[in-house]
Amino acid sequence: MASYGASMPPSKLIEFLEKYLFGGNLLGPSPPPAAVGIMVAINNLDAYVGWTVAQGIQSPLQLRSTQDGQYRYATASQPIAPNDTILRVPLASCLTAENLEALAERLKYERDAGARSKFEPYIKMLPSFEQLKVLPRFWDDNLVATVTDGGQLESRIIRDKNDILDPWALACVDSRANFMQDCYSLTPFLDMINHDASLQTKARVEKNRGFASTEGDVLCLQSSTYYKEGEECFISYGDLSNLDALCDYGFLTEDNPCNKESIQVRLIGSEPFSINVLADGSVDAGSKSILRYKLATESELEAFSSFDEGNGLGLLSKPLSERNELDVQSFIASTIDEARYDAHEGASAVTDNSLISLYLGERSKLLQLAIDRIKMQFPDLEY
């Protein structure tokens, strides 16, 4: 398998940069001022290619970029089949730490070190703070208030808030780090391959398979599908819900097969709990069990309490009675329908932010699927 650098000799690199990043002759006259940003991206990419070779990173993939440098992606330099190795990264070339907070601190340290850091070419390829402002954690309160998802996004922003760590470093770590063996890692090249939720990425660590200055363990990634030469290649970042994808990565896809929507429920005298709607429109068993207990009559509770604790809890995974189940399904359907309406109206009202509109539109669509499933099972249900 050829390395990244070996699959793109200098002459081909200039040809690639001219075609995909600049659209002109890099060896000709100096570019106009408007092209300075593109030239910076070219220089960073050139330095990064050389750095990956020096680090012993190998891949049949080639890193590409749109002309403005805002979107990077990897394409196959040769046909790729399932189980083919698409990336080999020596662990010595990775930034690692025992937890995400420590990794953010290390990234800031390496960035501040500038040219003294061996990771400088890699760090220059990371998104700028301005580019990271697409993440909801950096949105102003007025924009967050337009997201009518029952407070799910706002709660996530509060959870992610950290006033101690460098915001740029933490955002980079949250959006790019992967867990590897017993640590978290910023893994060069790996974090520049885009996400496809339909894939099952295979990874393994080979012991002592590095060479030269990168002796030691090597992370290996395998493809789970076929790619033609020149076709964009993807990996899976994990089972990301739309909320996860939006908050940690700043992107969304339609019909996400891993999406899950939650609705916070507060009943008098009870701890809050969530009704969770899965990607196929089904409602999680846990919320139904809670409602079966909360909406049970005294006689139904007596029947429930006649079992020992283990069997009794198991009983709640099934309907207690026809009456009880209709009440449970009616409560779920009405709660979901209210949340669906809020999401639908919010998506329609947001005309200047396609990301929020898509997020709320997909939430509304999945909640409608859940209602349709309930109606199919209980066609005469009133709610």
PASE-334290 format. One record per residue (C-alpha): residue in three letters; residue number from 1; x, y, z. Coordinates in pm, 1 decimal, decimal comma, always signed. Each point is the difference from the previous one (the first is absolute). Layout:
N
(ALA NUM (X Y Z))
...
//
This chain:
383
(MET 1 (+0,0 +0,0 +0,0))
(ALA 2 (+139,2 +337,8 -100,3))
(SER 3 (+35,5 +277,1 +252,6))
(TYR 4 (-191,6 +326,2 -32,8))
(GLY 5 (+310,7 +177,8 -121,5))
(ALA 6 (+118,0 -279,3 -228,2))
(SER 7 (-336,5 -6,1 -176,1))
(MET 8 (+39,8 +372,4 -80,5))
(PRO 9 (+346,8 +92,2 -130,2))
(PRO 10 (+94,0 +372,3 -13,0))
(SER 11 (-102,6 +42,4 -364,2))
(LYS 12 (-338,5 -153,1 +70,9))
(LEU 13 (-35,4 +207,8 +316,1))
(ILE 14 (+40,4 +322,9 -196,9))
(GLU 15 (-242,9 -130,7 -262,4))
(PHE 16 (-251,5 -84,3 +274,8))
(LEU 17 (+37,9 +334,8 +174,7))
(GLU 18 (-42,8 +189,6 -324,9))
(LYS 19 (-312,5 -194,6 -92,9))
(TYR 20 (-179,2 -27,3 +334,1))
(LEU 21 (+118,1 +292,0 +209,2))
(PHE 22 (+111,6 +284,8 -224,3))
(GLY 23 (-114,0 -61,9 -354,2))
(GLY 24 (+315,7 +149,5 -152,3))
(ASN 25 (+376,2 -30,5 -33,4))
(LEU 26 (+161,9 -7,4 +343,4))
(LEU 27 (+340,2 +61,7 -153,9))
(GLY 28 (-116,7 +306,2 -191,3))
(PRO 29 (-60,2 +362,8 +109,0))
(SER 30 (-88,6 +81,2 +359,9))
(PRO 31 (-370,3 -41,2 +74,8))
(PRO 32 (-231,3 +300,0 +51,5))
(PRO 33 (-71,7 +103,2 +361,7))
(ALA 34 (-333,8 -184,0 -1,9))
(ALA 35 (+185,9 -327,7 -47,0))
(VAL 36 (+232,1 +37,9 +297,9))
(GLY 37 (-221,5 -215,6 +221,3))
(ILE 38 (+4,2 -275,8 -258,6))
(MET 39 (+379,4 +18,1 -25,5))
(VAL 40 (+25,1 -39,1 +379,2))
(ALA 41 (-215,8 -311,9 -24,6))
(ILE 42 (+224,7 -131,8 -277,9))
(ASN 43 (+316,8 +56,7 +202,2))
(ASN 44 (-154,2 -164,9 +305,7))
(LEU 45 (-109,0 -301,0 -204,8))
(ASP 46 (+343,5 -30,3 -160,7))
(ALA 47 (+170,7 +4,9 +340,4))
(TYR 48 (-255,7 -246,1 +137,4))
(VAL 49 (+61,1 -250,0 -281,4))
(GLY 50 (+372,6 -0,2 +71,9))
(TRP 51 (-62,7 -28,4 +372,4))
(THR 52 (-224,4 -307,1 -38,5))
(VAL 53 (+272,7 -173,1 -199,7))
(ALA 54 (+258,5 +80,2 +266,6))
(GLN 55 (-232,8 -133,2 +269,2))
(GLY 56 (-42,3 -333,3 -178,3))
(ILE 57 (-372,3 +50,5 -69,5))
(GLN 58 (-106,4 -217,8 -292,2))
(SER 59 (-321,9 +2,2 -201,2))
(PRO 60 (-133,8 -64,5 -350,1))
(LEU 61 (-216,8 +308,3 +55,0))
(GLN 62 (+80,6 +352,5 -113,4))
(LEU 63 (-106,2 +312,7 +183,7))
(ARG 64 (-201,0 +244,5 -211,2))
(SER 65 (-145,1 +343,4 +64,8))
(THR 66 (-249,4 +237,5 -152,3))
(GLN 67 (+148,7 +314,6 -149,0))
(ASP 68 (-81,6 +210,0 +307,3))
(GLY 69 (+154,6 -261,0 +230,0))
(GLN 70 (-318,8 -25,2 +206,7))
(TYR 71 (-75,0 -365,1 -82,7))
(ARG 72 (+261,7 -273,0 +4,1))
(TYR 73 (-57,6 -357,6 -102,1))
(ALA 74 (+187,2 -316,6 -91,2))
(THR 75 (-21,8 -187,5 -328,8))
(ALA 76 (+123,8 -340,8 -109,4))
(SER 77 (+320,2 +4,5 -204,9))
(GLN 78 (-76,6 -357,6 -107,1))
(PRO 79 (-297,5 -239,9 +15,3))
(ILE 80 (-77,6 -102,2 +359,3))
(ALA 81 (-190,4 -308,7 +113,0))
(PRO 82 (-157,6 -93,4 +335,9))
(ASN 83 (+261,2 -90,4 +264,3))
(ASP 84 (+276,8 +179,5 -189,3))
(THR 85 (+220,0 +207,7 +229,4))
(ILE 86 (-67,0 +367,2 -72,3))
(LEU 87 (+218,1 +157,7 +267,1))
(ARG 88 (+301,1 -84,6 +217,3))
(VAL 89 (+95,3 +255,4 +265,1))
(PRO 90 (+285,9 -56,7 +247,4))
(LEU 91 (-124,5 +85,4 +346,6))
(ALA 92 (+318,8 +201,4 +48,7))
(SER 93 (-132,6 +249,9 -255,7))
(CYS 94 (-321,4 +56,7 +199,1))
(LEU 95 (-75,3 +255,5 +269,4))
(THR 96 (-126,4 -204,3 +295,8))
(ALA 97 (-117,1 +50,4 +359,2))
(GLU 98 (-190,0 -195,3 +261,2))
(ASN 99 (-317,6 +209,8 -35,9))
(LEU 100 (-148,8 +264,7 -227,6))
(GLU 101 (+79,6 +290,7 +231,8))
(ALA 102 (+366,2 -96,9 +21,5))
(LEU 103 (+9,4 -43,9 -377,5))
(ALA 104 (-135,5 +352,6 -47,5))
(GLU 105 (+270,4 +134,0 +229,1))
(ARG 106 (+267,9 -185,4 -194,2))
(LEU 107 (-132,3 +127,0 -333,3))
(LYS 108 (+12,3 +358,5 +126,9))
(TYR 109 (+355,9 -55,3 +121,9))
(GLU 110 (+110,4 -132,4 -339,8))
(ARG 111 (-175,6 +282,3 -184,1))
(ASP 112 (+164,7 +262,9 +219,5))
(ALA 113 (+338,6 -164,5 -61,0))
(GLY 114 (-30,2 +87,4 -370,4))
(ALA 115 (+296,3 -116,3 -207,1))
(ARG 116 (+153,4 -165,7 +307,0))
(SER 117 (-277,8 -259,2 -2,8))
(LYS 118 (+42,7 -307,8 -218,4))
(PHE 119 (-377,1 +19,0 -55,8))
(GLU 120 (+4,1 +347,5 -157,2))
(PRO 121 (-89,2 -115,8 -356,4))
(TYR 122 (-289,9 -204,1 +139,7))
(ILE 123 (-125,4 +283,1 +221,4))
(LYS 124 (+1,4 +241,7 -293,8))
(MET 125 (-245,5 -232,5 -175,5))
(LEU 126 (-247,2 +17,4 +289,1))
(PRO 127 (-298,5 +234,8 -31,7))
(SER 128 (+42,5 +356,8 +116,8))
(PHE 129 (-203,0 +141,3 +287,2))
(GLU 130 (-213,5 +188,1 -255,0))
(GLN 131 (-77,7 -323,6 -183,8))
(LEU 132 (-96,1 -168,1 +327,2))
(LYS 133 (-262,9 +263,4 +73,8))
(VAL 134 (-245,3 -213,8 -194,5))
(LEU 135 (-18,7 -214,4 +314,9))
(PRO 136 (-300,6 +82,4 +224,5))
(ARG 137 (+225,5 +54,3 +304,6))
(PHE 138 (+107,4 +327,7 -165,1))
(TRP 139 (-348,6 +117,8 -102,1))
(ASP 140 (-150,5 +304,3 +168,4))
(ASP 141 (-304,5 -39,7 +223,1))
(ASN 142 (-238,4 +149,5 -256,1))
(LEU 143 (+94,2 -262,2 -257,6))
(VAL 144 (-29,4 -285,2 +250,3))
(ALA 145 (-347,1 +128,4 +94,1))
(THR 146 (-121,7 -66,5 -357,0))
(VAL 147 (+64,2 -374,7 +41,9))
(THR 148 (-338,5 -137,4 +107,1))
(ASP 149 (+109,0 -347,5 +105,6))
(GLY 150 (-128,3 +7,5 +355,7))
(GLY 151 (+329,6 +120,4 +140,4))
(GLN 152 (+209,1 -294,8 -122,1))
(LEU 153 (+259,4 +218,0 -174,5))
(GLU 154 (+16,2 +254,1 +281,2))
(SER 155 (+56,0 -275,7 +257,8))
(ARG 156 (+280,9 -143,7 -211,7))
(ILE 157 (+166,2 +341,2 -32,3))
(ILE 158 (-10,6 +43,7 +377,8))
(ARG 159 (+147,3 -347,1 +46,7))
(ASP 160 (+283,2 +75,1 -242,7))
(LYS 161 (+79,5 +339,1 +155,1))
(ASN 162 (+352,7 +29,8 +138,4))
(ASP 163 (+140,5 +335,3 +109,6))
(ILE 164 (+341,8 -136,5 +93,5))
(LEU 165 (+129,1 -167,6 -316,0))
(ASP 166 (+94,4 +176,8 -321,8))
(PRO 167 (-323,4 +6,1 -207,0))
(TRP 168 (+175,1 -62,9 -332,4))
(ALA 169 (+197,0 -296,8 +133,7))
(LEU 170 (-299,2 -155,6 +174,0))
(ALA 171 (-219,1 +36,4 -309,6))
(CYS 172 (+268,4 -162,5 -215,2))
(VAL 173 (+29,6 -288,3 +246,1))
(ASP 174 (-376,2 -49,8 +34,0))
(SER 175 (-41,8 -4,4 -377,8))
(ARG 176 (+307,4 -204,5 -97,3))
(ALA 177 (+125,1 -222,8 +283,2))
(ASN 178 (-46,0 -376,2 +0,0))
(PHE 179 (+37,7 -248,6 +283,3))
(MET 180 (+291,0 -237,0 -55,8))
(GLN 181 (+97,4 -277,8 +239,4))
(ASP 182 (+30,2 +180,9 +333,7))
(CYS 183 (+17,9 +361,9 -114,1))
(TYR 184 (-159,9 +267,9 -216,4))
(SER 185 (+178,0 +96,1 -318,9))
(LEU 186 (+15,0 +267,0 -267,1))
(THR 187 (+95,1 -224,5 -289,4))
(PRO 188 (+147,5 +172,2 -307,5))
(PHE 189 (-168,2 -78,0 -332,8))
(LEU 190 (-270,2 -205,9 +171,8))
(ASP 191 (-174,7 +317,6 +116,2))
(MET 192 (-8,6 +135,9 -355,3))
(ILE 193 (-206,7 -285,1 -143,4))
(ASN 194 (-368,3 +88,0 -1,7))
(HIS 195 (-285,8 -180,3 +173,2))
(ASP 196 (-257,6 -241,3 -141,3))
(ALA 197 (-240,4 -140,1 +259,1))
(SER 198 (-85,1 -300,2 -216,8))
(LEU 199 (+353,4 -142,1 +25,9))
(GLN 200 (+155,7 -223,8 +264,1))
(THR 201 (+364,1 +104,2 +20,3))
(LYS 202 (+239,8 -271,6 +110,6))
(ALA 203 (+310,0 +93,1 +198,8))
(ARG 204 (+276,5 -188,3 +174,7))
(VAL 205 (+333,5 +78,4 +163,9))
(GLU 206 (+296,4 -204,1 -120,9))
(LYS 207 (+276,5 -37,5 +255,7))
(ASN 208 (+351,9 +113,0 -92,7))
(ARG 209 (-70,9 +39,6 -371,7))
(GLY 210 (+148,4 +346,6 -48,2))
(PHE 211 (+336,2 +66,0 -157,7))
(ALA 212 (+297,6 +239,9 +12,8))
(SER 213 (-81,2 +300,9 +219,5))
(THR 214 (-357,5 -120,3 +54,0))
(GLU 215 (+65,1 -336,0 +161,0))
(GLY 216 (-280,2 -130,2 +216,3))
(ASP 217 (-369,3 -76,8 -33,2))
(VAL 218 (-195,5 +91,8 -312,1))
(LEU 219 (-371,2 +76,6 -38,9))
(CYS 220 (-149,2 -169,3 -305,8))
(LEU 221 (-335,7 +82,3 -159,5))
(GLN 222 (-182,0 -229,1 -240,8))
(SER 223 (-259,4 +91,6 -258,5))
(SER 224 (-345,9 -150,0 +33,2))
(THR 225 (-105,0 +64,8 -358,9))
(TYR 226 (+121,6 +36,0 -359,7))
(TYR 227 (+142,1 +323,8 -140,9))
(LYS 228 (+95,1 +81,9 -356,5))
(GLU 229 (+316,1 +191,9 -75,6))
(GLY 230 (-69,4 +370,5 +55,9))
(GLU 231 (-310,5 -64,0 +210,3))
(GLU 232 (-32,9 +167,9 +339,0))
(CYS 233 (+58,2 -238,8 +290,8))
(PHE 234 (-169,5 +10,7 +337,4))
(ILE 235 (+19,8 -144,4 +348,2))
(SER 236 (-252,4 -7,9 +283,4))
(TYR 237 (+55,2 +230,5 +296,8))
(GLY 238 (-237,5 -218,4 +202,1))
(ASP 239 (-374,4 -20,1 +56,7))
(LEU 240 (-62,8 +373,5 +0,8))
(SER 241 (-345,7 +139,8 +56,9))
(ASN 242 (-78,9 +328,5 -173,3))
(LEU 243 (+57,8 +179,4 +329,2))
(ASP 244 (+343,5 -162,2 +33,8))
(ALA 245 (+95,7 +79,7 -359,6))
(LEU 246 (-113,0 +360,7 +28,7))
(CYS 247 (+160,3 +74,0 +337,3))
(ASP 248 (+331,9 -179,9 -44,4))
(TYR 249 (+57,0 +24,3 -375,3))
(GLY 250 (-220,0 +279,2 -132,7))
(PHE 251 (-164,5 -204,3 -275,5))
(LEU 252 (-322,8 -191,3 -62,7))
(THR 253 (-120,3 -253,3 -253,4))
(GLU 254 (-352,3 -82,8 -110,0))
(ASP 255 (-151,8 -332,7 +106,5))
(ASN 256 (+279,5 -75,5 +245,8))
(PRO 257 (-25,8 -375,9 +77,1))
(CYS 258 (+142,8 +64,4 +348,2))
(ASN 259 (-222,2 +291,4 +96,2))
(LYS 260 (-189,5 +6,7 +327,5))
(GLU 261 (-231,9 +271,3 +125,9))
(SER 262 (-76,8 +57,8 +367,8))
(ILE 263 (-287,8 +177,0 +172,0))
(GLN 264 (+32,0 +99,7 +363,6))
(VAL 265 (-304,4 -98,7 +210,3))
(ARG 266 (-89,1 +141,5 +339,6))
(LEU 267 (-279,8 -161,3 +200,1))
(ILE 268 (-119,7 +136,9 +332,1))
(GLY 269 (+176,6 -171,5 +286,7))
(SER 270 (+245,7 -180,4 -227,0))
(GLU 271 (+355,0 +46,1 -115,6))
(PRO 272 (+26,8 +126,1 -361,0))
(PHE 273 (+60,5 -266,7 -262,9))
(SER 274 (+31,5 -11,8 -377,3))
(ILE 275 (-208,8 -156,6 -271,8))
(ASN 276 (+253,6 -111,4 -258,4))
(VAL 277 (-96,4 -58,2 -362,1))
(LEU 278 (+242,3 -220,1 -190,4))
(ALA 279 (+90,6 +26,4 -368,6))
(ASP 280 (-269,4 -248,2 -108,0))
(GLY 281 (-270,3 +196,1 +182,3))
(SER 282 (-25,7 -239,9 +292,8))
(VAL 283 (-19,8 +129,8 +358,2))
(ASP 284 (+252,4 -126,8 +252,0))
(ALA 285 (-121,4 -267,6 +242,6))
(GLY 286 (+119,5 +189,8 +305,9))
(SER 287 (-236,2 +294,4 -40,0))
(LYS 288 (-294,7 -232,8 -62,5))
(SER 289 (+81,1 -195,3 +315,3))
(ILE 290 (+8,7 +319,7 +206,3))
(LEU 291 (-334,5 +113,7 -137,6))
(ARG 292 (-161,9 -338,2 +55,0))
(TYR 293 (+86,4 +31,1 +365,6))
(LYS 294 (-93,7 +369,3 +31,0))
(LEU 295 (-335,6 -41,0 -176,0))
(ALA 296 (-100,0 -327,4 +167,5))
(THR 297 (-313,8 -22,7 +212,9))
(GLU 298 (+12,5 -111,5 +361,7))
(SER 299 (-105,1 -353,5 -92,1))
(GLU 300 (+263,3 -15,6 -274,4))
(LEU 301 (+262,4 +117,1 +248,1))
(GLU 302 (-108,7 -267,8 +246,4))
(ALA 303 (+46,0 -263,3 -270,7))
(PHE 304 (+338,9 +147,1 -79,0))
(SER 305 (+112,5 +3,0 +365,3))
(SER 306 (-96,7 -364,2 +44,5))
(PHE 307 (+308,6 -96,6 -198,3))
(ASP 308 (+349,5 +12,9 +138,2))
(GLU 309 (+208,1 +299,1 -107,1))
(GLY 310 (+177,5 -167,8 -291,0))
(ASN 311 (-313,3 -154,3 -150,2))
(GLY 312 (-201,5 +312,1 +71,7))
(LEU 313 (+235,3 +223,9 -195,6))
(GLY 314 (+1,8 -254,1 -277,1))
(LEU 315 (-380,3 +10,1 -6,2))
(LEU 316 (+11,5 +367,8 -94,6))
(SER 317 (+164,2 -85,7 -331,2))
(LYS 318 (-342,2 -129,3 -109,0))
(PRO 319 (-347,2 +160,8 +20,7))
(LEU 320 (-157,4 -25,3 +346,5))
(SER 321 (-351,6 +14,5 -142,4))
(GLU 322 (-182,2 +117,2 -309,4))
(ARG 323 (-119,4 +314,6 +181,0))
(ASN 324 (+344,5 +79,6 +132,0))
(GLU 325 (+166,1 -50,8 -336,2))
(LEU 326 (-246,0 +229,2 -178,2))
(ASP 327 (+70,9 +271,3 +256,3))
(VAL 328 (+373,9 -49,2 -42,8))
(GLN 329 (-13,2 +13,0 -379,2))
(SER 330 (-235,0 +299,2 +7,7))
(PHE 331 (+237,8 +188,5 +230,2))
(ILE 332 (+298,9 -84,5 -219,4))
(ALA 333 (-179,1 +93,8 -321,8))
(SER 334 (-124,2 +335,0 +134,7))
(THR 335 (+343,6 +86,2 +142,5))
(ILE 336 (+176,1 -90,4 -323,9))
(ASP 337 (-256,8 +186,1 -209,4))
(GLU 338 (+49,6 +318,3 +201,0))
(ALA 339 (+377,1 -24,1 -42,2))
(ARG 340 (-44,0 -74,8 -371,3))
(TYR 341 (-213,2 +311,0 -43,3))
(ASP 342 (+256,6 +219,1 +175,7))
(ALA 343 (+281,6 -137,3 -217,0))
(HIS 344 (-200,8 +36,7 -320,8))
(GLU 345 (-98,8 +357,9 +75,2))
(GLY 346 (+355,8 +84,9 +101,4))
(ALA 347 (+141,7 -142,5 -322,8))
(SER 348 (-249,5 +204,5 -202,3))
(ALA 349 (+76,6 +320,0 +191,5))
(VAL 350 (+377,8 -20,9 -43,4))
(THR 351 (+70,7 +135,3 -347,0))
(ASP 352 (+361,6 +113,2 +31,1))
(ASN 353 (+169,3 -301,7 +161,2))
(SER 354 (-9,4 -321,6 -202,1))
(LEU 355 (+169,0 -198,5 +277,4))
(ILE 356 (-269,0 +78,6 +258,8))
(SER 357 (-274,0 -49,4 -258,3))
(LEU 358 (+134,8 -343,8 -90,5))
(TYR 359 (+48,7 -97,3 +365,7))
(LEU 360 (-358,8 +88,4 +91,5))
(GLY 361 (-139,2 -141,5 -324,4))
(GLU 362 (+164,5 -335,9 +62,5))
(ARG 363 (-125,2 +1,0 +359,2))
(SER 364 (-353,6 +68,7 -118,9))
(LYS 365 (+25,1 -275,3 -261,3))
(LEU 366 (+116,9 -265,3 +246,1))
(LEU 367 (-262,3 +94,7 +258,3))
(GLN 368 (-268,5 -25,8 -268,4))
(LEU 369 (+128,3 -348,4 -82,4))
(ALA 370 (-43,3 -94,6 +366,3))
(ILE 371 (-358,2 +125,0 +0,1))
(ASP 372 (-74,7 -193,7 -319,0))
(ARG 373 (+132,3 -318,1 +160,7))
(ILE 374 (-218,8 +47,5 +305,5))
(LYS 375 (-307,2 +65,0 -218,0))
(MET 376 (+72,8 -313,4 -198,0))
(GLN 377 (-2,3 -208,8 +316,2))
(PHE 378 (-287,1 +189,0 +165,3))
(PRO 379 (-213,2 +136,7 -287,1))
(ASP 380 (-281,0 +122,4 +230,6))
(LEU 381 (+228,5 +165,2 +251,4))
(GLU 382 (-108,6 +341,7 +122,3))
(TYR 383 (+251,6 +255,9 +120,3))
//
